[in-house]
Amino acid sequence: MKVEERAKLLSVLDGAVERPPPIWLMRQAGRYLPEYRASREKAGSFWTLSMTPELAAEVTLQPIRRFDFDAAIIFSDIMTVPFALGKEIRFEEGEGPSLDPVAAVDGLETDPEIWKSRLAPVYEALRLVRATLERSKALLGFAGAPWTLATYMAQGGGSSDQRAAKLWGYRDPKSFDLLLKLLADCVAEHLVAQLEAGADAVQIFDSWASGLPETRFMEWVVVPTKRIVQKIRTKYPKAKIIGFPRGGTLSGYEVYAAETGVDAISIDTSAPISWAVDTLGKTVAIQGNLDPIALIAGGAALDRAVDELLKTTRGTRFIFNLGHGILPETPLEHVERLVARVREAN
């Protein structure tokens, strides 16, 4: 009887040190891939692509076929949670997502069954991928974190300084806390449903966690994330969860690691990897943090950056990734070179 090989990424989340480390890249299914662009054209819109199970499953698997990454992450979008809460999401060509701004919790959907019904295409896409993906590859689900989702909802779209959400939080902290709790509950339900649909682990993206005062980082980033983790673990105590408080201060990363209960922390390019290994690596696995621009540069510069990461993380529970998502202009041959370099590590 054939014994299925355990995914290396899951082994790291379980507490093992793998050498070479597992590798996947945030936004690994994206515009840098010609096959993705073809699928996107076929779908007609980004939202249709992400909410049509067969198409979402196909683009999820495309980078695995081409680069043999150690993990697939379901193709979706963080704005699925505001959509579950009843908001119409708009994607215009060349622009980020937008929606009508939210100024109160009143009027948002609160029924978990309706949330899951609206997001059923995501779970079907996961089931399709899991049926195809070999067990030696991990399948990741994900969601946006409450603070990041709140910044989009308050502003009605992306913001350079998250001003609308911050003003809401400062002027009416009780109402803003209700929003964060509702978002946390919806995110937790969404991630549980993804685990039930076949995801091996999930990642929580707090893309706008930078620039917050220490107290607000605790209230708006750490506390809601801890609520999500606790709700997931109430149902699935052994669920594996990766947190990504992008752009947090070093002390913020420490608090996040100590308080949220995540199994791994993904760090951005500004956090020194040696510091992360020495400080965070005692309690959680580390994921990151190659500069996406170094991947575009390629050549000797890429080799040096990869080798430095591999050297510094030797003996650490480590998942090789970028400090943020892969950029559309990234040459395919540079990604091939990256994967080969990582796989040669000893």
C-alpha positions as CSV (number, residue, x, y, z in Angstrom):
1,M,0.0,0.0,0.0
2,K,1.4,3.4,-1.1
3,V,2.0,5.8,1.8
4,E,1.2,9.4,0.8
5,E,4.2,11.8,1.3
6,R,3.3,14.6,3.8
7,A,3.5,18.1,2.5
8,K,6.8,19.7,3.6
9,L,5.0,23.0,4.5
10,L,2.7,21.1,6.9
11,S,5.7,19.4,8.4
12,V,7.2,22.9,9.1
13,L,3.9,24.1,10.7
14,D,3.9,20.9,12.8
15,G,7.3,22.0,14.2
16,A,9.8,20.3,12.0
17,V,12.8,21.9,10.3
18,E,13.0,21.0,6.6
19,R,16.0,21.4,4.4
20,P,15.6,22.6,1.7
21,P,12.6,24.5,3.1
22,P,9.2,24.4,1.3
23,I,8.6,27.2,-1.1
24,W,5.6,29.0,-2.4
25,L,5.0,32.6,-3.4
26,M,2.2,35.0,-2.5
27,R,0.2,35.9,-5.7
28,Q,1.9,33.0,-7.4
29,A,-1.2,32.7,-9.6
30,G,-1.2,36.1,-11.4
31,R,-0.5,38.3,-14.3
32,Y,3.1,37.3,-14.7
33,L,1.9,33.9,-16.1
34,P,0.7,33.8,-19.7
35,E,-1.7,31.0,-18.9
36,Y,-3.3,33.1,-16.1
37,R,-3.7,36.0,-18.6
38,A,-5.5,33.6,-21.0
39,S,-7.8,32.4,-18.2
40,R,-8.5,36.0,-17.1
41,E,-9.4,37.0,-20.7
42,K,-11.7,33.9,-20.9
43,A,-13.5,34.9,-17.7
44,G,-14.0,38.5,-18.7
45,S,-13.4,40.0,-15.3
46,F,-11.3,39.3,-12.2
47,W,-14.4,38.8,-10.0
48,T,-15.9,36.2,-12.4
49,L,-12.5,34.5,-12.5
50,S,-12.3,34.2,-8.8
51,M,-15.9,33.3,-8.2
52,T,-16.3,30.6,-10.9
53,P,-15.0,27.4,-9.3
54,E,-13.7,25.7,-12.4
55,L,-11.7,28.8,-13.5
56,A,-10.5,29.5,-10.0
57,A,-9.3,25.9,-9.6
58,E,-7.5,26.1,-12.9
59,V,-5.5,29.3,-12.1
60,T,-4.7,27.9,-8.6
61,L,-3.0,24.9,-10.2
62,Q,-1.2,26.8,-13.0
63,P,1.9,27.8,-11.0
64,I,2.1,24.3,-9.5
65,R,2.3,22.8,-13.0
66,R,4.8,25.3,-14.2
67,F,7.1,25.7,-11.1
68,D,6.4,22.7,-8.9
69,F,5.9,24.9,-5.8
70,D,5.3,23.1,-2.5
71,A,2.0,24.7,-1.9
72,A,-1.0,25.9,-3.8
73,I,-3.1,28.8,-2.5
74,I,-6.6,29.0,-3.6
75,F,-7.3,31.8,-6.2
76,S,-9.7,34.2,-4.5
77,D,-9.7,37.7,-3.1
78,I,-9.8,39.2,0.4
79,M,-13.0,41.1,-0.6
80,T,-15.0,38.0,-0.5
81,V,-15.7,38.7,3.2
82,P,-17.3,42.1,2.6
83,F,-19.2,40.4,-0.3
84,A,-20.5,37.8,2.2
85,L,-21.6,40.7,4.5
86,G,-23.8,41.9,1.7
87,K,-21.7,44.5,0.0
88,E,-21.4,44.7,-3.8
89,I,-17.8,44.5,-4.9
90,R,-16.6,46.2,-8.1
91,F,-13.4,45.6,-10.0
92,E,-12.5,48.0,-12.7
93,E,-9.7,47.4,-15.2
94,G,-6.4,48.8,-13.8
95,E,-8.0,49.7,-10.5
96,G,-8.3,47.9,-7.2
97,P,-11.6,46.7,-5.6
98,S,-14.2,49.3,-4.7
99,L,-17.5,49.2,-2.8
100,D,-19.9,51.7,-1.3
101,P,-18.4,53.0,1.9
102,V,-19.6,51.6,5.2
103,A,-20.2,53.9,8.2
104,A,-22.0,51.6,10.5
105,V,-22.5,47.9,11.3
106,D,-26.3,48.2,10.8
107,G,-27.4,46.7,7.5
108,L,-24.5,44.2,7.2
109,E,-25.4,40.6,7.0
110,T,-24.9,38.7,10.3
111,D,-26.2,35.2,9.4
112,P,-23.3,32.7,9.0
113,E,-25.3,30.4,6.8
114,I,-25.9,33.3,4.3
115,W,-22.2,34.2,4.5
116,K,-21.3,30.6,3.5
117,S,-24.0,30.5,0.8
118,R,-22.6,33.6,-0.8
119,L,-19.1,32.2,-0.7
120,A,-19.9,28.7,-1.9
121,P,-18.0,29.1,-5.1
122,V,-14.7,29.5,-3.1
123,Y,-15.4,26.2,-1.3
124,E,-16.2,24.4,-4.5
125,A,-13.0,25.6,-6.1
126,L,-11.1,24.2,-3.1
127,R,-12.7,20.9,-3.5
128,L,-11.8,20.8,-7.2
129,V,-8.2,21.6,-6.4
130,R,-7.9,19.1,-3.6
131,A,-9.2,16.4,-5.9
132,T,-6.4,17.0,-8.3
133,L,-3.5,18.3,-6.2
134,E,-1.1,15.6,-5.0
135,R,-0.9,15.2,-1.2
136,S,2.8,16.1,-1.2
137,K,1.6,19.6,-2.0
138,A,-0.1,21.7,0.7
139,L,-3.4,23.5,-0.2
140,L,-3.8,26.8,1.5
141,G,-6.9,28.8,2.0
142,F,-6.9,32.5,3.1
143,A,-8.9,35.6,4.1
144,G,-8.2,39.2,4.7
145,A,-7.8,40.3,8.4
146,P,-10.5,42.4,10.0
147,W,-8.4,45.6,10.2
148,T,-7.5,45.4,6.5
149,L,-11.0,44.7,5.5
150,A,-12.3,47.5,7.7
151,T,-10.0,49.9,5.9
152,Y,-11.5,49.0,2.5
153,M,-15.0,49.1,3.8
154,A,-14.7,52.5,5.6
155,Q,-13.0,54.1,2.6
156,G,-14.9,52.3,-0.2
157,G,-11.6,51.1,-1.6
158,G,-7.9,51.2,-1.1
159,S,-6.3,54.0,0.8
160,S,-2.7,55.2,1.2
161,D,-3.2,56.1,4.9
162,Q,-6.3,54.1,5.9
163,R,-7.7,57.5,7.1
164,A,-11.4,56.6,7.0
165,A,-11.0,53.5,9.2
166,K,-8.7,55.3,11.6
167,L,-11.1,58.2,12.0
168,W,-13.9,55.8,12.6
169,G,-11.9,53.9,15.2
170,Y,-10.8,57.1,17.0
171,R,-14.2,58.9,16.9
172,D,-16.5,56.0,17.6
173,P,-14.4,53.1,19.1
174,K,-17.5,51.1,20.3
175,S,-19.0,51.1,16.8
176,F,-15.7,50.3,15.2
177,D,-15.1,47.5,17.6
178,L,-18.5,46.0,16.6
179,L,-17.3,46.1,13.0
180,L,-14.0,44.4,13.7
181,K,-15.8,41.7,15.7
182,L,-18.3,41.1,12.9
183,L,-15.5,40.9,10.4
184,A,-13.6,38.5,12.7
185,D,-16.6,36.2,13.0
186,C,-17.2,36.2,9.3
187,V,-13.5,35.5,8.6
188,A,-13.4,32.7,11.1
189,E,-16.5,31.1,9.5
190,H,-15.0,31.5,6.0
191,L,-11.7,29.9,7.0
192,V,-13.4,27.0,8.8
193,A,-15.4,26.4,5.7
194,Q,-12.2,26.4,3.6
195,L,-10.6,23.9,5.9
196,E,-13.7,21.7,5.6
197,A,-13.5,22.0,1.8
198,G,-10.0,20.7,1.7
199,A,-7.5,23.4,2.7
200,D,-4.6,22.0,4.8
201,A,-3.8,25.4,6.4
202,V,-5.0,29.0,6.1
203,Q,-3.3,32.4,6.0
204,I,-4.7,35.6,7.4
205,F,-3.6,38.7,5.3
206,D,-3.4,42.0,7.2
207,S,-2.0,43.9,4.3
208,W,-2.4,47.4,5.9
209,A,-1.0,46.6,9.4
210,S,1.8,49.2,9.0
211,G,1.9,52.7,10.5
212,L,-0.4,52.0,13.5
213,P,0.4,53.3,17.0
214,E,1.2,50.5,19.4
215,T,-2.1,50.6,21.2
216,R,-4.1,50.7,18.0
217,F,-2.1,47.8,16.5
218,M,-3.0,45.7,19.6
219,E,-6.7,46.7,19.4
220,W,-7.3,46.6,15.7
221,V,-4.8,44.0,14.5
222,V,-3.9,41.6,17.3
223,V,-7.2,41.3,19.2
224,P,-9.4,40.6,16.1
225,T,-6.9,38.1,14.8
226,K,-6.8,36.3,18.2
227,R,-10.6,36.1,18.0
228,I,-10.4,34.4,14.6
229,V,-7.8,31.9,15.7
230,Q,-9.7,31.0,18.9
231,K,-13.0,30.5,16.9
232,I,-11.2,28.3,14.4
233,R,-9.5,26.3,17.1
234,T,-12.7,25.8,19.0
235,K,-13.9,23.7,16.1
236,Y,-10.6,22.4,14.8
237,P,-8.0,22.5,17.6
238,K,-5.2,21.3,15.3
239,A,-5.9,23.8,12.5
240,K,-2.7,25.3,11.0
241,I,-2.8,29.1,10.7
242,I,-0.3,31.5,9.2
243,G,-0.5,35.2,10.0
244,F,0.8,38.1,7.9
245,P,0.7,41.5,9.7
246,R,2.5,43.2,6.8
247,G,4.6,46.2,7.7
248,G,4.3,45.7,11.5
249,T,7.0,47.1,13.8
250,L,9.4,44.6,15.3
251,S,7.7,44.9,18.6
252,G,4.4,44.5,16.8
253,Y,5.5,41.3,15.3
254,E,6.6,40.0,18.7
255,V,3.2,40.9,20.2
256,Y,1.4,39.3,17.3
257,A,3.4,36.1,17.7
258,A,2.8,35.9,21.4
259,E,-0.9,36.8,21.5
260,T,-2.7,35.6,18.4
261,G,-1.9,31.9,18.6
262,V,-0.9,31.5,14.9
263,D,1.5,28.7,14.0
264,A,3.6,30.8,11.6
265,I,4.2,34.4,10.8
266,S,4.9,35.7,7.3
267,I,7.2,38.7,7.5
268,D,7.7,41.5,5.0
269,T,10.9,42.7,3.5
270,S,11.5,45.4,6.1
271,A,11.9,43.0,9.0
272,P,15.4,41.6,9.3
273,I,15.4,37.9,8.8
274,S,18.1,37.3,11.4
275,W,16.0,39.2,14.0
276,A,12.9,37.1,13.0
277,V,14.9,33.9,13.4
278,D,16.3,34.9,16.8
279,T,13.1,36.4,18.2
280,L,10.0,34.9,16.5
281,G,11.6,31.6,15.6
282,K,11.5,30.5,19.2
283,T,7.7,30.2,19.2
284,V,6.4,30.2,15.6
285,A,7.6,29.1,12.1
286,I,8.9,31.9,9.9
287,Q,7.7,32.6,6.4
288,G,9.3,35.1,4.0
289,N,10.8,37.4,3.1
290,L,12.6,37.8,-0.3
291,D,12.2,41.2,-1.8
292,P,9.9,40.9,-4.9
293,I,12.1,43.4,-6.7
294,A,15.1,41.1,-6.2
295,L,13.1,38.5,-8.0
296,I,12.6,40.9,-10.9
297,A,16.3,41.7,-10.9
298,G,17.3,38.1,-11.2
299,G,20.9,37.0,-11.9
300,A,23.6,37.3,-9.2
301,A,21.5,39.7,-7.2
302,L,18.8,37.2,-6.8
303,D,21.2,34.4,-6.0
304,R,22.8,36.4,-3.2
305,A,19.5,37.3,-1.7
306,V,18.3,33.7,-1.8
307,D,21.5,32.4,-0.4
308,E,21.5,34.9,2.5
309,L,17.9,33.9,3.4
310,L,18.8,30.2,3.3
311,K,22.0,30.7,5.4
312,T,20.3,32.8,8.0
313,T,17.3,30.4,8.4
314,R,19.3,27.2,8.6
315,G,18.1,25.2,11.6
316,T,14.8,27.2,11.8
317,R,11.3,26.2,11.0
318,F,11.1,28.2,7.7
319,I,8.9,28.5,4.7
320,F,10.5,30.3,1.8
321,N,8.3,33.1,0.3
322,L,8.4,36.7,-0.7
323,G,8.0,39.7,1.6
324,H,4.8,40.4,-0.4
325,G,3.1,39.3,-3.6
326,I,5.0,38.5,-6.8
327,L,4.8,41.5,-9.2
328,P,3.3,41.3,-12.7
329,E,6.6,42.1,-14.6
330,T,8.5,39.2,-13.0
331,P,10.3,37.1,-15.6
332,L,9.3,33.5,-15.6
333,E,12.9,32.4,-15.9
334,H,13.7,34.2,-12.6
335,V,11.0,32.3,-10.8
336,E,12.5,29.0,-12.2
337,R,15.9,30.1,-11.0
338,L,14.6,30.9,-7.6
339,V,12.9,27.5,-7.1
340,A,16.0,25.7,-8.3
341,R,18.3,27.7,-6.0
342,V,16.1,27.0,-3.0
343,R,15.8,23.3,-3.9
344,E,19.6,23.0,-4.0
345,A,19.9,24.1,-0.4
346,N,21.6,21.7,2.0
